[in-house]
Structures are given as structure tokens and as C-alpha cells.
Amino acid sequence: MRVVIAEDLFLLRDGLTRLLEAHGLEVSAAVDNGKDLLEVLTADPSGVPDVAVVDVRLPPTFTDEGLRAALAARREVPGLPVLVLSQYVEQLYARELLACGDGGIGYLLKDRVFDSAQFVDAVRRVAAGGTAMDPEVIARLLARNSGDGALAALSPREREVLGLMAEGRSNAAIAQRLFVSERAVAKHTASIFLKLGLQPSDDDNRRVLAVLAYLGR
Amino acid sequence: MSGTVMIPGSPSHRSAQRPGVRGDIIAAGRGLAFGGLMLAGLGLLLVPVIALILVGLGAGVVIDATALPGIQRAVLGLLLILTGLLMGRLLMLGVLLAVRRLAILTRRLAREWCGVPIAEAYLPPPGIGIVSGTGNGKLSFQQRLWWLVSDPATWRDLLWATMNAVVGWILALLPAMLVGVGLIGFIAPTLRHVIEIPPPAFPGNSPPVLILIGAAFVTLGLAAAPWLLRAYGGFAGAMLGPPGQAELALRVRHLAQTRAETLDSGAAEIRRIERDLHDGAQARLVAMGMALSAADELLDANPAAARALLTEARDASAKALAELRALVRGVHPPVLADRGLAAAIQALALDSRLKVDVLGSLPGRPQPPVESAAYFAVCELLANVSKHAGARQAWIDMRYEHGLLRVDVADDGHGGADPAAGTGLHGIERRLAAFDGILALNSPPGGPTVVTMEIPCALSSPKTSSC
């Protein structure tokens, strides 16, 4: 799997490269600014990577250059998987990413790199067209919706499953995380969709996007 | 720059321009009212004059008594001086305050009737930071007197009252007098049938002539009324408006006060950041270092314990990062830095537990300090709404017009917010004051509450759009 990294701090860029390569991913390019990133992502159709790992804050503006470049690249190459890393997570940016096409989107705190297995799993998930939302984004979405009657009707376990599902995890991953069977998770999921009035779907990604759309409405 | 600026299109301006006979009559009536105020001022000025005459008289008598010894006359003279001085001292405060009230009333009427806004530039009473015309009752007689006497504006008011006693007759009273005299021309012939009036001295005193002359006077008086009223407004503006220096002094006082408050709050903010860093991230990093060195020592002897320590160090680093994030969010939120005020307020609305609708937009970005002040003000107002208002929904409306950044924060809560109750609104007000911004609260019991802030500022280049 070919990965492009955009990160302006040398130590982090180097660390990310080594981390991904240690897990068997190929880093095809590592750039340190938004302009180069956009070039690498859109220049050559044959050289389009499987996923781009992008820091939000990049030179020359040191604002949201990385995010803008990622969104611009996705407009050029629809569905291009992008995992955005940041020191902060913002609902506003999560919304913009989610609004920019279906799936293949990740938005994580840089801290998540500490847990390399989880992080690489997120990279693979995004590359495969899935979603990886930071637990902090989801926690704030859930807090914002705390006044919602339908959400209040969920059992504590169902809320837990809903949170993990919104992060973009598959039933299997949720089962592993909560130490329950996949069948139990499937049952919870069906119940959640019924209570929230959402259309059930077998497709993992569709399900995640439906839940995120519900929470972000 | 003087305080007399015409505001085109303001209600007062329009009413001063009202055409027709009715407008003329109103103008004459207003002139009459100004004349009444002028006479009141004249009466007030007579008080010190009488006091002075008494003192002079007394002094004369005393001098007379020393020349021609006579103990009774000397005592009488001294008594006169004493009465004069006492009268001067006791009445001085009352006279000065009354003249000031007259001046304040005249300024108001000049604004409402003549369309001439006149700025007030009185010194604030000692020990109180708020500019108010007449002070409060907590000061001693001595303090109050000194406060009035030491204010140049008091002496300008007195000069106005004196000049007014001359000019007022012409500018304010003339139309009413002309009309009055003219009306007598109408009435006199009628009266002559009822009571015996000696015929006027000038020839041609027949009733028709008198009525003609009367009509001419009334017409002249009414025609002149609006012009003279406006002229009186100009005169009042020139005499009662603060001279450039006083206006500058007012401005300097405001700036000194807001600067001191800004420095205070800046220093407090830095102390808070220092404390947060010291107790938070710094302490976590120390713990992390200790756990790492302990792990280093245990690595060979007890790998399991070393592993536990490494996990601990990793957790400490995650917590330190989380604390730094919270700290930075409180100092300069990322979205504000990246995208500016409008987007940061959007982000704030998304993070709020309330349903918050953000309306309006800004054509560009204000200067970073203004952005930051406005952002944290909105932040605090929204926090107030969710804490105290019992609201289900809030609205934030922002726009930029005529060099003013205006943000309204409204909610559908129970209202009755009391600005005196907490320090929150005052804190926001003080921070906005550093930019000459203002905060207005409208919160009737039962709601809705609307808080409006306005900050004069310039906007920079238009924002760039994104996906």
C-alpha cells in the first residue's frame, strides 16, 4: 500500500515514515508543505497513492493549509482517501471532511500515533474507503446531542457501541474492543438503528456515515 | 473638532426642519422655552452678584466707620460682609449645580429641537469612574464644591449663562416677543371698546392700521422663528460644547482607564497560563521523565515492571498533550487562528450543547486582537446562556456595517439577566472597552435575552473559501 505523508516537522515526518514502513506500508512521498502535497496527490494519475496522511497545519501559512490541500485534492481526485492529523480536533473541520465525498476520510489527533497498532489500523481503514473519526470528535458529538430523546433511550452499552461505530470501526473491531461476540454487537447495532430511526445497512461505511450524519445534523 | 456634529436623517434633525406655519409656531414656542431657561440662568447669576454687592456694601460701611469712628456702623458693616460671604459660600454649590442642570437641559433640547448634538465633558466626581453630570450625594460639601470649581466645564457653563443673558433675548425670545406684540395689535382695538385706553402716541392709530402692523409683527416673528431657533442651537453648541482640549482630555481619561484594565487583565491571563503550565504539562513531563529513567533501570532486571512504567509514561504524555490543547484553546483557539472570527463562531456553535444558529457573515477579518476579544466575548455569552438562561436555543448574528463589527447573541430563555449580579458581563464590557467597543444587554423578565456588542474596527482582505 502506497502512502503519502505531509508533515512539516522533520522528527514527526521521519517518525511517521518509520512507523508506517515498520507495519509494511510503502511511503511513496513525504512532503512538508501544502503546495507540494497537492502536486504529489494530483499530478500523475498513475502515481496516485492509496492514502494520504496529512497534518492540518502546514507552511507557508501555518493555519489549515494541509486541510485545504487535502480537500482540494479530493475535489480533483474524487474518493482519494485522506487521513488528517492534527494537534486539535474541530467539529467544523470534521464536518468539512465528511461533506467532501463519501468515505475514505480520517480525522485523528496526533496523540493517536502513540498507539501504533490502532493508528496503522486507521490508516488501512481509510485507504480501504472507510472512516476513522477521533474519539474526541465523537465524544463531543454525543455531548452535543445529549438532549436528544432518541439518544437518551439507548442503553449504556448501546451508547458505547454507537460511539465506536461513529469512530468508523467495524462490528468485528467493536466486538474485540468490548470483549463480546460479533453477534452481540450486530444485535446492539440493529437496536440502535431502530431507536434512531435510521435505515439499517450491511455496508460498514454506509452505516458509519449514517450515524455521523445523524449526530451532526 | 468640536462636539457639534449634525447627524443627517436623525429624528431631531428632521423635526427641526418641519415646514409650514405649524413648524414656525413650534419653533417660536421652543424659542420661548429657551428664553425661559435663559431667564432662569440670569436669576441664578444674580445670586453671586447680590452676594458681591453685600460684601462691597459691608466693606464700604466698615471703611466709613474707621474714618469716622462709630462702633455700631462697624458692626453693621462686618455683619454685611459676613452675610455676603456666607451667602456666597452656601449658595455657591447650589448655583453651580443649578447652572449645570440648566446647561445639561439646554444641551438636550438643542439636540432634540435644533438638531445640534452637544457633547458633555464634565469631570467625573472624585472617586467614581463613571461620567455623570451632577455627581452623587456621598461626597462632602467641600468635596462637591471643589469638584465643581476645579472643572473648567463649570466656568464654561457660567460664561454661557452670562452670554446667554445677552444673546438669548435676540435668538430665543425675539420671535415670541414679536408675535406677542403683534397679537396686542389685534387685541388692542377690541379692548378699546371694553375699557378706556389712551390712544397711541403715533399717528394713524386707527384699528385697521393697528391690525395690519400686528399682522406684520406676527408674520415676521413666525418667519424668523425657525432660523433664529437654529441660530440659537449653533450658539449653544459653540458655547456649551467642549473645546477640543476638553474633548481630548476626556479621550485621554478613557484611554488611560481602559489601558490600565487591559494591562491588568493581560497580566492576570499570563499568571493563569503560567500556573496552568506549572501544575499541568510541566508536572506531567517531570513524571514522564522519572517513569522513563526508572524503566531504564528496571529494563534488564524486571522487564514486566519496566513495561508498566513505559505505559505510564505514555499515558502521562497523552495527558500533558490534552492539557496543553485545552490551554491553547483558551489562549488562541485553532479555528480562530486558521479561519478567523466567523468560522470560529461557527465552530463554537457546533461545540455548544445548545442548538445555536449562526446568521450573517463578515466580508473580511478584523485585526487579530479585535477578533480574539469578540470571540471570547461570544464564548462567555454562550456559556452564560447555557448556564443561566434556561434556554433551548440561541442565535448569533454577526455583521459589519459602517466600520462597526456588530454581534448579537440572543436566546429563548427566561430573561431577567441582571448585569449587576455577576462579574461576567462587566468583564466582557471592560475587555471590549479597550477597543472602544460597547456591550448592550436587553433581558426583560420572561425573555428573550439579547446581548449586542459593537466594536469599531477595520476589516482586512476577504476570507478565502473552502470545500
Contacts between the chains, C-beta under 8 A, distances in Angstrom:
chain1	res1	chain2	res2	distance
A	56	B	338	7.9
A	57	B	338	7.9
A	63	B	337	6.2
A	63	B	338	4.0
A	63	B	339	7.3
A	64	B	338	4.0
A	64	B	339	6.7
A	64	B	466	7.9
A	67	B	466	7.8
A	68	B	466	5.7
A	68	B	467	8.0
A	71	B	466	6.1
A	71	B	467	3.9
A	72	B	467	7.6
A	74	B	467	7.6
A	75	B	467	6.7
A	86	B	334	7.9
A	87	B	321	7.7
A	87	B	325	6.5
A	87	B	328	7.9
A	87	B	334	7.6
A	88	B	325	5.9
A	88	B	328	7.6
A	88	B	329	7.2
A	88	B	334	4.6
A	90	B	334	6.4
A	90	B	335	5.4
A	90	B	347	5.6
A	91	B	347	6.3
A	91	B	350	3.9
A	91	B	351	5.8
A	92	B	335	5.8
A	92	B	339	7.9
A	92	B	343	6.4
A	92	B	346	5.8
A	92	B	347	4.1
A	92	B	350	5.8
A	93	B	335	7.7
A	95	B	350	7.2
A	96	B	466	6.5
A	96	B	467	5.6
A	99	B	467	7.0
A	100	B	467	4.9
A	110	B	321	7.9
A	111	B	318	5.3
A	111	B	321	5.3
A	111	B	322	7.7
A	114	B	314	5.6
A	114	B	317	7.3
A	114	B	318	6.5
A	140	B	351	6.2
A	143	B	353	6.4
A	144	B	350	7.4
A	144	B	351	7.1
A	144	B	352	7.2
A	144	B	353	5.9
A	146	B	353	6.5
A	147	B	353	7.1
